[in-house]
Structures are given as structure tokens and as C-alpha cells.
């Protein structure tokens, strides 16, 4: 079968790795399937014998315990560095005493690992498992060849329609992406609860596919209401033959979800704007985050400024090249335009460090938060915004900038809120303070 070689990223392997690879088998060949989705390689489900054990080498796509409860199960996914293949490795704790088995060592995502064991079928994928037995012959062995090699870049799947169907040839479809670190773009939730351990159905308009949020993850609702991108391990868990369905993207943590947010319509005006971004972007480069503004004809070079208490104003790109969530910026536009970006939603409260004197900050959430609901910390004590003002820690008025000029924001009224895409001046009277902005309600 034709191999799907990953190309130039595979050059430069060490002599030691090359020797290991020579002794290792071809994951792509081991993952070949029959027409019903079962594994077609002759060693799949072969009798427990030393000559039937296989050795595979690849990059671990997950840290032990990121996908499943480590007190109950051991599971890692590995992706081949030199060919287009990937494989899951799995064992259950209830066959062993004590647990974990000493062969099942902790692994970090990005480690280069070697696994030796028996191949088996499971709900649409070929994997290495323990055959539901504690026999020494069925226990697989995990070894770390090199720590901290780094995660592969995600394979961008063109559309859901490209990955939600079975193709025995693996020229395309779900079997092609099986057990790979992948990215799907512009998704919307069709059904399911947005919480750790839950499986949802998502679509990009071309079809539906599963989205599994890892149980040990940090996911918290509500579900995104705007298009989002997701990075995870493409997987299958079909419970009935033929194993042609139930494909899913298994997402490890909230930081692997990037949600779209749009600037308020008509808010970014020709001339000066004091703005921020409400998400931490995967690509936080200025040209990426503010690409809509550049596309409208604006020149970003020498038009974007941030403020540092110890240095004063700094200019893009001479002094910085990224837009950071939580900071405020001055932006001069020659053409009014709306902006849209995708970034990681803050999963909980956000803490923004304040310099003594003036700080230019940004609102780090996609929804507004009342200033009165915020807190202030000095590292030892945390108190409400109102109490911090009364204690002389900071000034009780923040300043936003709109078309008419500066607008005061205080902690006294329901309308005094911190809003997404806005920047704010805040004055601290002492060093070491931080503004704590809670999760929007």
C-alpha cells in the first residue's frame, strides 16, 4: 500500500533513533483494515506468543492521564514521525494488582516512545492492548526513547465531510486520519453538553462528526455559540460491526478550543481606538489576530502601541510582535473596519498584574463583567474592588475611550462594566497589585 510520508519534517533523526526505527514495525501497515473495519494485518488478534508481538515507535500525543482516569486505565496515542500512521495503546487497571503495572510508565505528550506488545481490534481501530489479561505475554512494554521532542503540528482536516466516512483504502476519509493529531475548523455544536467527559456532535456545514471532551480536562460550559476550531486526536469508538461510524475528535483541554469572537459592529473607527482582544489566540501574531483590519486596507506597522509603566509607549513591530489578552492597545486606523478572531476562552477568573501608576489593560472575557464584581489582590490579601479603593490601593475610576473621548467606568453602577474588545486605563497607588476579573455570569 502507498505510504503517506510526512515529508521534510522527518529529516535529522539521530543515529540512535534510526536504529530504533529499523527494529520497529510500520504502524501504517499494522492499521490496514478489512471491508468491515476490522484490522487486516495477520498479527491482529494473533495468539499470545513472543513472535507475534510488534514494536512501534512514535511521538506520544498525550500525557498519561490526559484522556482517561489513570487510576482506572492507561492509554497513550503515538504518531509515526516518518510515515503516515498512528496507534492507540491501552490497558485497564482491573486486571492488575498492584496498579499501575511497572511496564506502563508515565509519558509526557511530545516524548518519543517505543511500545512492544500484541495487536488487537477494538471498535474500529487496531491498537496495542493487554488482551484483558495480566499474563506476562499480553502485558505490553513502554519505553521513553527521548523526552520533550515536541508535539507534531496538527494535521488540518479540510472539512468534516473529509473525515466522517469509512474508506477501506485509506486514501481519504476517517481511516486516513485515524489516531492523528488533527485540527477541524469553523465548527458549531449540534447536540450534547459542553463538559469534561461528554461527547458532542458538531458540524461545519458539510457533515456531522463527534467531539469528545476528555474526562480529566478543564472544560466548562456553556457551549460556544460562535464558530470554533478544535485540535485533538482523531479516533473511533464504534460499538457495532461493520465498524464504519462513530468517528470523533478527542480534545484534551480547553486550550485546544479556539472560539470566534467579533468586535462590536462599527466600534473600530477611523482614527484612534483604544482596544484589546478577549481571547488568547493560538497564533497571537499581530498580523494574524488583526488580519481583518489589514484586509480592509489598514497598515498595522507603526499604528499599534502598548504602554509599559517602566518604558512608556512601545510600537509594533519595533518593540513587540504579538497581541496579548489582558493588555490594552492604542490602534490608529485609516479605514473603519470590524475585526474577528479565534482564541481560547478563559475558563475561569483572570488575574491581570498592575504596575504602580497607570496600566493599560484589556478585558479578557468574551462577555461583559461588572467592575463591582472584580477583586484586587496584593499577593497576600484579596478584597473586593470597592474595599480595595477604600483602602487606598487604587483609583476607583477606570477610563475607556470612545468616539466622544474618554468614558469613565466606576464600580458603583450596574452599567459600569468591563466589555470585550475595550481597553482601560487603571491607576494603582502601590506596587504588586493584580486585578481579578471573574467569569462572566
SELOVO-422144 format. One line per 10 residues: for each residue x, y, z of C-alpha. Coordinates in Angstrom, 1 decimal. Layout:
BEGIN
X,Y,Z ~ ...
***
This chain:
BEGIN
0.0,0.0,0.0 ~ 1.2,3.5,-0.8 ~ 2.7,5.3,2.2 ~ 1.7,8.8,3.2 ~ 5.2,10.2,4.1 ~ 5.1,13.4,6.2 ~ 8.0,15.0,4.3 ~ 10.7,17.4,5.3 ~ 9.8,17.5,9.0 ~ 11.1,14.0,9.3
14.8,14.7,8.4 ~ 17.5,14.9,11.0 ~ 16.7,11.8,13.1 ~ 19.6,10.7,15.3 ~ 21.5,7.5,14.8 ~ 20.0,6.1,18.0 ~ 16.5,6.8,16.7 ~ 17.3,5.4,13.3 ~ 18.4,2.2,14.9 ~ 15.2,2.0,16.9
13.1,2.7,13.8 ~ 14.9,-0.1,12.0 ~ 13.8,-2.5,14.7 ~ 10.3,-1.1,14.8 ~ 7.3,-2.1,12.6 ~ 5.3,0.0,10.2 ~ 2.3,1.5,12.0 ~ 0.6,2.4,8.7 ~ 0.7,-1.3,7.7 ~ -0.5,-2.5,11.1
-3.5,-0.2,10.8 ~ -4.8,-1.7,7.5 ~ -8.5,-2.6,7.6 ~ -10.9,-5.1,6.0 ~ -14.1,-4.0,4.4 ~ -15.9,-4.3,7.7 ~ -13.4,-2.1,9.5 ~ -11.6,-4.9,11.3 ~ -7.8,-5.0,11.1 ~ -6.5,-7.0,8.2
-2.8,-7.3,9.2 ~ -2.1,-11.0,10.0 ~ -0.8,-10.1,13.5 ~ -4.0,-8.5,14.6 ~ -5.5,-10.8,17.3 ~ -2.7,-13.3,16.8 ~ -2.1,-15.8,19.6 ~ -0.1,-14.5,22.6 ~ 3.4,-15.5,21.6 ~ 6.7,-13.6,21.5
7.0,-13.9,17.7 ~ 3.5,-12.2,17.4 ~ 4.5,-9.1,19.5 ~ 5.2,-6.0,17.5 ~ 7.4,-2.9,18.2 ~ 6.2,0.6,17.3 ~ 7.9,4.0,17.7 ~ 6.4,7.4,17.6 ~ 5.6,10.7,19.4 ~ 3.2,10.5,22.3
0.2,12.7,21.6 ~ -1.0,12.7,25.2 ~ 0.4,12.7,28.7 ~ -0.5,9.7,30.7 ~ -3.8,10.6,32.4 ~ -4.9,13.4,30.0 ~ -7.5,11.3,28.2 ~ -8.7,8.8,30.8 ~ -8.7,8.4,34.6 ~ -5.2,7.0,35.3
-6.5,5.1,38.3 ~ -8.7,3.1,36.0 ~ -7.0,3.0,32.6 ~ -3.6,3.5,30.9 ~ -3.8,5.0,27.4 ~ -1.5,6.8,25.1 ~ -1.6,7.6,21.4 ~ 1.5,7.6,19.3 ~ 2.0,9.1,15.9 ~ 4.7,7.9,13.4
7.3,10.5,12.6 ~ 8.5,9.1,9.3 ~ 5.2,7.7,7.8 ~ 1.5,8.4,7.9 ~ 0.4,6.2,10.8 ~ -0.7,6.3,14.4 ~ -1.8,3.9,17.1 ~ -3.5,3.8,20.5 ~ -2.0,1.8,23.4 ~ -4.4,0.8,26.1
-4.8,-1.2,29.3 ~ -7.4,-1.4,32.1 ~ -6.4,-1.4,35.8 ~ -8.9,-4.1,36.9 ~ -6.6,-6.9,35.6 ~ -3.7,-5.9,37.7 ~ -2.6,-5.8,41.3 ~ -0.9,-3.5,42.1 ~ -1.8,-0.8,39.6 ~ -0.2,0.7,37.6
1.8,-2.1,36.1 ~ 5.5,-1.3,36.1 ~ 5.7,-1.7,32.3 ~ 3.2,1.1,31.9 ~ 5.4,4.1,32.7 ~ 4.3,7.7,32.8 ~ 4.7,9.5,29.5 ~ 4.5,13.2,28.6 ~ 2.9,14.5,25.4 ~ 5.8,15.1,22.9
8.0,12.3,24.2 ~ 9.4,9.9,21.7 ~ 8.3,6.4,22.9 ~ 8.7,2.8,21.9 ~ 5.9,0.2,22.6 ~ 6.1,-3.5,22.3 ~ 3.0,-5.7,22.5 ~ 0.2,-7.6,20.8 ~ -2.1,-6.1,18.2 ~ -5.9,-6.2,18.7
-9.2,-4.9,17.3 ~ -11.3,-2.5,19.2 ~ -14.4,-0.8,17.9 ~ -12.9,0.2,14.6 ~ -9.2,0.6,15.3 ~ -6.2,-1.6,15.6 ~ -4.3,-1.0,18.8 ~ -1.9,-2.5,21.2 ~ -3.6,-3.7,24.4 ~ -3.3,-6.2,27.2
-5.9,-8.6,25.9 ~ -7.8,-8.2,29.2 ~ -5.2,-10.3,30.9 ~ -2.3,-9.9,33.3 ~ -0.3,-12.6,31.6 ~ 3.4,-11.6,31.0 ~ 2.9,-12.4,27.3 ~ 0.0,-9.9,26.9 ~ 1.5,-7.1,29.0 ~ 2.9,-4.5,26.7
6.1,-2.6,27.4 ~ 6.5,1.2,27.1 ~ 9.9,2.9,26.9 ~ 10.8,6.6,26.5 ~ 13.5,7.0,23.9 ~ 13.8,10.8,24.2 ~ 11.9,13.2,26.4 ~ 10.5,16.6,25.2 ~ 10.9,16.1,21.5 ~ 7.7,18.1,21.0
4.3,17.7,19.6 ~ 3.7,17.4,15.8 ~ 1.8,20.2,14.2 ~ -1.8,19.3,13.8 ~ -2.9,17.9,10.5 ~ -5.6,20.3,9.3 ~ -8.7,18.3,8.1 ~ -10.2,20.3,5.2 ~ -13.8,19.7,6.3 ~ -15.9,17.4,8.4
-17.0,15.8,5.1 ~ -13.4,14.8,4.6 ~ -13.2,12.7,7.8 ~ -16.7,11.3,8.7 ~ -16.8,8.4,6.3 ~ -15.2,5.0,6.0 ~ -12.7,4.2,3.2 ~ -11.0,0.9,3.3 ~ -8.2,2.1,1.0 ~ -7.4,4.9,3.5
-6.8,7.2,0.5 ~ -9.1,9.6,2.4 ~ -11.9,9.6,5.0 ~ -11.7,8.8,8.7 ~ -9.3,5.8,8.5 ~ -6.8,8.1,6.8 ~ -6.8,10.5,9.9 ~ -7.2,7.7,12.5 ~ -5.1,8.3,15.6 ~ -3.5,11.5,14.3
-3.2,14.9,16.0 ~ -5.7,16.9,13.9 ~ -7.5,20.2,13.6 ~ -11.0,20.9,12.5 ~ -12.1,24.5,11.8 ~ -15.4,26.5,11.9 ~ -17.4,24.1,14.0 ~ -20.7,24.5,15.6 ~ -22.4,22.3,18.2 ~ -25.3,20.2,17.0
-26.0,18.4,20.3 ~ -24.5,17.4,23.6 ~ -23.4,19.0,26.8 ~ -20.2,21.1,27.0 ~ -18.4,19.5,29.9 ~ -15.5,17.2,30.7 ~ -16.1,13.6,29.7 ~ -19.0,14.4,27.4 ~ -19.3,13.6,23.7 ~ -21.0,16.1,21.4
-22.0,16.2,17.8 ~ -20.5,19.1,15.8 ~ -20.8,20.3,12.2 ~ -19.0,22.7,9.9 ~ -22.0,22.6,7.4 ~ -20.5,19.8,5.4 ~ -21.5,17.0,7.8 ~ -21.5,15.9,11.4 ~ -18.8,14.2,13.5 ~ -18.2,13.5,17.2
-16.3,15.8,19.5 ~ -15.2,14.1,22.8 ~ -14.1,16.4,25.6 ~ -11.6,14.4,27.8 ~ -12.8,13.5,31.2 ~ -9.7,14.8,33.0 ~ -9.9,18.0,31.0 ~ -10.9,21.5,32.2 ~ -13.9,22.1,30.1 ~ -16.8,24.2,31.4
-19.9,25.4,29.8 ~ -21.7,26.9,28.1 ~ -21.0,25.5,24.7 ~ -19.6,28.1,22.2 ~ -22.3,29.9,20.3 ~ -20.0,31.1,17.6 ~ -17.8,29.1,15.2 ~ -14.8,27.5,16.9 ~ -11.7,25.4,15.9 ~ -10.7,22.3,17.7
-7.4,20.3,18.0 ~ -7.4,16.8,19.2 ~ -6.7,13.1,18.4 ~ -8.9,11.7,15.7 ~ -10.4,8.5,17.0 ~ -13.2,5.9,16.6 ~ -15.3,4.1,19.1 ~ -18.0,2.2,17.1 ~ -19.9,-0.5,19.1 ~ -21.3,-2.5,16.2
-19.9,-4.2,13.1 ~ -19.3,-3.1,10.5 ~ -17.0,-0.5,12.2 ~ -17.8,2.3,9.7 ~ -19.1,5.0,12.1 ~ -18.7,6.8,15.4 ~ -15.6,8.8,14.5 ~ -14.7,11.7,16.8 ~ -12.1,14.3,17.6 ~ -10.8,13.7,21.2
-9.9,17.0,22.7 ~ -7.6,17.1,25.7 ~ -8.0,20.5,27.3 ~ -9.9,23.8,26.9 ~ -6.7,25.4,25.4 ~ -7.3,23.2,22.3 ~ -10.6,25.0,21.5 ~ -10.4,28.4,19.8 ~ -13.7,30.3,19.8 ~ -14.6,33.1,17.3
-15.5,36.5,18.7 ~ -16.3,39.6,16.7 ~ -15.6,43.2,17.6 ~ -18.7,45.3,18.3 ~ -20.1,46.4,14.9 ~ -18.9,49.8,13.9 ~ -16.8,50.2,17.1 ~ -13.3,50.2,15.5 ~ -13.3,53.7,13.9 ~ -11.1,55.6,11.5
-8.5,57.4,13.7 ~ -7.5,56.4,17.2 ~ -9.0,53.4,19.0 ~ -8.2,52.0,22.5 ~ -8.8,48.3,22.2 ~ -8.0,44.8,23.4 ~ -8.7,41.2,22.4 ~ -10.9,39.0,24.5 ~ -9.2,35.7,23.8 ~ -5.7,34.2,23.8
-5.1,33.4,20.2 ~ -3.3,30.2,19.1 ~ -1.4,32.5,16.7 ~ -1.0,35.7,18.7 ~ 1.0,37.5,16.0 ~ -0.4,40.9,15.3 ~ -0.8,40.2,11.5 ~ -2.8,37.1,12.3 ~ -5.1,38.5,15.1 ~ -5.8,41.7,13.3
-5.8,40.3,9.7 ~ -9.4,41.7,9.1 ~ -8.1,45.2,9.7 ~ -5.2,44.8,7.3 ~ -7.5,43.3,4.7 ~ -9.6,46.4,4.9 ~ -6.6,48.5,3.8 ~ -5.1,49.5,7.2 ~ -1.4,49.4,7.7 ~ -0.6,47.9,11.1
3.1,48.8,11.2 ~ 3.7,51.8,13.3 ~ 0.0,52.1,14.0 ~ -0.3,49.8,17.1 ~ 1.0,50.8,20.5 ~ 1.1,49.4,24.0 ~ 2.1,51.0,27.3 ~ 4.6,49.8,29.8 ~ 5.0,51.6,33.1 ~ 8.8,51.4,33.0
9.3,52.2,29.3 ~ 6.3,54.2,28.2 ~ 4.7,53.6,24.8 ~ 6.0,50.8,22.7 ~ 5.3,50.4,19.0 ~ 4.6,47.4,16.7 ~ 6.7,45.8,15.2 ~ 9.8,47.5,16.6 ~ 9.1,46.7,20.2 ~ 6.6,43.8,20.1
5.0,41.4,17.6 ~ 2.2,39.8,19.5 ~ -1.2,40.9,20.8 ~ -1.7,39.6,24.3 ~ -5.1,39.0,26.0 ~ -5.4,41.2,29.1 ~ -3.4,44.1,27.7 ~ -4.9,47.3,26.1 ~ -3.6,48.9,22.9 ~ -3.8,52.1,21.0
-4.6,51.4,17.4 ~ -4.8,54.0,14.6 ~ -6.9,53.1,11.6 ~ -7.2,54.8,8.2 ~ -10.3,52.8,7.4 ~ -13.0,51.8,9.9 ~ -13.4,48.0,9.9 ~ -14.8,45.2,12.0 ~ -12.5,42.5,13.3 ~ -12.9,38.8,14.1
-10.6,36.5,15.9 ~ -10.5,33.0,17.3 ~ -8.9,32.3,20.6 ~ -9.1,30.4,23.9 ~ -11.9,31.3,26.1 ~ -10.8,32.0,29.7 ~ -12.1,29.0,31.7 ~ -12.4,30.9,35.0 ~ -11.3,34.1,36.6 ~ -8.4,36.0,35.1
-5.7,37.9,37.0 ~ -4.1,40.9,35.4 ~ -0.9,42.3,37.0 ~ -0.9,46.1,37.6 ~ 2.1,48.3,37.7 ~ 2.3,51.1,40.3 ~ 0.9,54.1,38.4 ~ -1.0,53.8,35.2 ~ -1.6,50.4,33.4 ~ -3.4,50.0,30.1
-5.3,46.7,30.4 ~ -7.8,44.8,28.3 ~ -10.9,42.8,29.2 ~ -10.0,39.1,28.9 ~ -13.5,37.6,28.5 ~ -16.0,37.3,25.6 ~ -18.8,38.8,27.7 ~ -19.0,41.9,29.9 ~ -18.2,41.8,33.6 ~ -19.4,44.4,36.2
-16.4,46.2,37.6 ~ -18.0,45.9,41.0 ~ -17.7,42.1,40.8 ~ -13.9,42.3,40.3 ~ -11.4,41.9,43.2 ~ -8.0,43.2,43.8 ~ -5.1,41.2,45.3 ~ -1.8,42.3,46.7 ~ -0.4,38.8,46.8 ~ -1.3,38.1,50.4
-4.9,39.6,50.6 ~ -7.7,39.7,48.2 ~ -10.6,42.1,48.6 ~ -13.5,43.5,46.6 ~ -12.8,46.3,44.2 ~ -14.8,48.7,46.4 ~ -12.8,47.7,49.5 ~ -9.5,48.0,47.6 ~ -10.5,51.5,46.6 ~ -11.5,52.4,50.1
-8.2,51.0,51.4 ~ -6.3,53.4,49.0 ~ -4.9,50.6,46.9 ~ -6.1,52.1,43.6 ~ -8.3,54.7,42.0 ~ -12.0,53.8,41.8 ~ -12.4,55.0,38.2 ~ -11.2,53.3,35.0 ~ -11.2,55.1,31.6 ~ -12.3,53.6,28.3
-12.0,55.6,25.0 ~ -14.9,56.0,22.6 ~ -15.7,58.4,19.7 ~ -16.5,61.2,22.1 ~ -13.3,60.7,24.1 ~ -12.6,59.1,27.4 ~ -15.5,57.5,29.2 ~ -15.4,56.8,33.0 ~ -16.1,53.3,34.3 ~ -16.6,53.0,38.1
-17.7,50.2,40.4 ~ -20.8,51.9,41.5 ~ -23.5,51.0,39.0 ~ -24.8,48.1,37.0 ~ -23.9,49.8,33.8 ~ -20.3,50.2,34.8 ~ -18.9,47.1,33.1 ~ -15.7,45.9,31.5 ~ -16.5,45.0,27.9 ~ -14.8,42.7,25.3
-12.6,44.5,22.8 ~ -12.3,47.6,25.0 ~ -9.1,48.8,26.6 ~ -8.9,50.6,30.0 ~ -6.6,52.9,31.9 ~ -6.4,51.9,35.6 ~ -4.3,53.7,38.3 ~ -2.7,51.7,41.1 ~ -1.2,53.6,44.1 ~ 1.1,50.8,45.2
3.2,48.1,43.6 ~ 2.4,44.3,43.5 ~ -1.4,44.6,42.9 ~ -3.4,42.5,40.5 ~ -7.0,42.9,39.2 ~ -9.0,39.7,39.4 ~ -11.8,39.6,36.8 ~ -14.3,36.8,37.5 ~ -16.0,34.6,35.0 ~ -19.0,36.3,33.3
-22.4,35.3,34.7
***
